[in-house]
Amino acid sequence: MPTPFDPEAVLRLPLMANLATMSPEGPRNSPVWFHWEDGALWMPGNATGSPVRRLGQDSRCAVEIVHYDNCAGVLAHLGLRGRAAIHPMCPELFRRLLARYLGPDSDEWNPWFIDQIARIDDPDGRLIELVPESVFTNNVSYFRTGPELAWPEPGQIVPGRP
């Protein structure tokens, strides 16, 4: 039986997301960094990259994010579905996304990574936006502890639980 939780508990963490898109050969999956802002999930892309090309042909997609920590007994799954929109790169938004993973002080970011991989000002850069049409959460963090949930931490609000 699914145990729901507030999606914000996972969306605020610097986890990896899996973006599933459609292709003529069948579904494809891409691991991506993400940023949740104003009800939308933002993911980086490139004008010539496979996920952006596939979403240009069929905007339907799903994103799965799993917060898993075996030692702590944390296992929370968040699923988002809807239609994605592709936007030109917005350097300010992309910097906020990068700060989730690299830290808030951009002066401490690895210059090689920013120049060669992230390429904030690359004209081919794109941002994939997903405003979810459906959201699914399932917290099975009791797999080590029994009926007492190990996550979220005490004091965090979980819908449907005291």
N, C-alpha and C positions, 0 to 999 in steps of 0.2 A: 504494500500500500504506500503510495507516494506521501512523503512528509514535506509539505511546502515550506519555503523560507523566503525572506525578502531578497529579491534578486540583487539589490544594491550591495548585499553582503559579499557577493562574488564579483560584481562589476567594479567594485572599488579596488580590487586586488590586481597586482601586475602578473596576471596569469596568461597562458597561451590560449587562444581561441582556435577552433577549427572551423573554417569557412567552407561549407559544402555548396557547390554550384553544379549546374547541369551542363552536359556536353553531348554531342551526338553519340559518343561511345558509352555514355552513362554518367552517373554522378562522379564528381571529382572533389577532392578535399585538399585544402591548403591551410597550414598552420600560420597564424597571423598574430601580431600584437594588436591591441585594441584600446580605444578610449571611449568611455561612456559619458555623454554630455547632452543635456537637454532632451532626454528621451530617445536619443539615437546612439547607435554603436558605430564608431568610426574606425576604419581599418586602412592601412596604407596599401597602395598599389602602384602600378606603373602602366602607362598607356599601352605598352606592348606586352604586358604580363598576362599570363593565362587567365587568372581569375577575372581581371577587368575585361578581357576579350569575351570570356564566357558570359559574364553578367550583361555585356552589351547585346548579346544574342538572346538571353533569357534571364530576366532579372530575379527570378525566383531563387531563393537561397535559404540556407539554415546555418546557424552558428551554434556550436556546442562549446561550453566552457566547463571544465571540471576542476574543482578545487579538491586536491587529493594530498593527504599527508598521512602515510601509513603509520608512522610512529605515534602521531597525535590522535589517530583514529578519525580523521576528517575525510569524508567523502560526500561532496555536494555537487550536483549536476544542474546546470542551467542550460536550457535550450531556447533559442530565439528563431522565429521563422518570419519570412515576409519577402518583400521585393526590395532589392538594393538599387540605389542610385549612385552614379559615378560622377564625381565632381573634380574640377581642376584642383591642383594642390593649393592648400591654404597653409602657408608656412607657420602662422601663429597656432592654428589647431594642431598641426603636425608636431610642433615643439611641445605642446601640452601632452600629446600622446607619448612622445619620446621621454618626457620627464617622468612618466609613470615607471619606466623601465631603467632609465639611466640616472635618475636622480634629478632634483630640482635645479641644481646649479649647472647650467650649460657650459660654464668654463671648465668643468671637470669631465665633460664628455670626451670620449676617445676621438681625437680629430680624424684619425684614419677611418673609423666607422662612419662618422658624419659625412666625410668627403666622398668615400667610396661606396657606402651601402645606403645610408639614410638619404643623402643628397637632398636636403631640405628645399633648395631652390631649383631643383631639376624641373625644366618645363614639361617633361614627360611624367612627372609625379602625379598621382591621382589619390583621391580619398574615396573610399567606398563607404556609403552611408546606409545603414539598415535601421529603419524605424520599425520595430517588431510589430507584426500583426498578431502574433501569439507568443506567449512566454510559458515555459514549463520549468518547474523547479522540483527537485527531489533530493532530500537530505537523508542519507543512510549512514550518518556518522556514528551510529550506534553499533556498527559491525564489530567493534572491539569491546564495547562497554555494556552491551545489552540494551535495555529500553531507554537508558539515560543517554541523551545526546551529548557527544563530545564537542560539538560545534553547532551553532555559534557559541562563542564564549558566554559565560554567565552574564546576564544583564542585557544581552542583545535581544532585540525583539524578533520573534519568529512567528509569522501569522499562524493562527490555529493552535499555538502552544502557549502555556502559561509562562 
